[in-house]
């Protein structure tokens, strides 16, 4: 028992390092994939000294194989393995090759289609399609379109924040969408859930799809209440090089591999502490996802020991809070970086919208439980 306590203390120290350092040290933030990989190796090595209820943890051939396969083999299409890495690479190459045609199509659409129609389908469309093309590429397309709209800086920022909430939610519908969903499926693929490709759609689709549509309506309402004039935004748009496209796919591979190691390394903490937290607590605790990448938290929290309501609560809390601040989710980081949005500007829209969504979804998730009708 004393040895388990020492292991848990060390794991909590690693967990604190994972949560704090990327937010405090810019060099680590810029090399987050390698940092998380090293932390995952450390967590898994520490966990190998723990024994709980007769179960041992740490390095096994199965974990190494899972870490190698998770980024690239989520499902198969015509017998060909498909994962988030292939999607990011293929879609990145398509955008690289057809960049001029895509840009011309965007310009033509903006000049011909009413602005409110563009905004609604931009928010809803990218939110839904992000589960197929990945949140990373959905965010890149978002920036290209928003920067072409005849809007002032404040309006562009507001619409970008709303759209990133939509992308962050929609990307969780399939394991191809973002690292959080990839990791969730990986951790729940065995007994008792045997989570497959459609697991998250069945679990969260009834909450996420109406939410995306509501965000589209909100975007149109925001646009109508705003002044489309004013200062224009100086978007930093440039065509990516082939090298950048390939490196991005490689970073996604390393990122997911690191999250597998972290999730397995933190397993003693999950068994000892997290499964004891009630569903309502998991939902609100995950508001820390506003300042920390939600995929990292998912790797530490999600496991087959949790109940369905705990899993649902934890994931929805992570997904919503992840849109509140720039560091919380990949689409936020990409959009803010390319458009030059500051943290203060993001907070103005992200925090009020995030808190409103948290309250709405808390009611949707738990009021039926309290009334005994769920």
Secondary structure, 3 states (H helix, E strand, C coil): CHHHHHHHHHHHHHHHHHHHHHHHCHHHHHCHHHHHHHHHHHHHHHHCCCEECCEECCCCHHHHHHHHHHCCCCEEECCEEECHHHHHHHHHHHHHHCHHHHHHHHHHHHHHCCHHHHHHHHHHHHHHHHHHHCHHHHHHHHHHHHCCCCCCHHHHHHHHHHHHHHHHHHHHHCCCCCHHHHHHHHHCCCCCCCCCCCHHHHHHHHHHHHHHHHHHHHHHHHHHHCCCCCCCCCCCCCCCCHHHHHHHHHHHHHHHHHHHHHHHHCHHHHHHCHHHCCHHHHHHHHHHHHCCCHHHHHHHHCCCCCCHHHHHHHHHHHHHHCCCCHHHCHHHHHHHHHHCCCHHHHHHHHHHHHHHHHHHHHHHHHHHHHCCCC
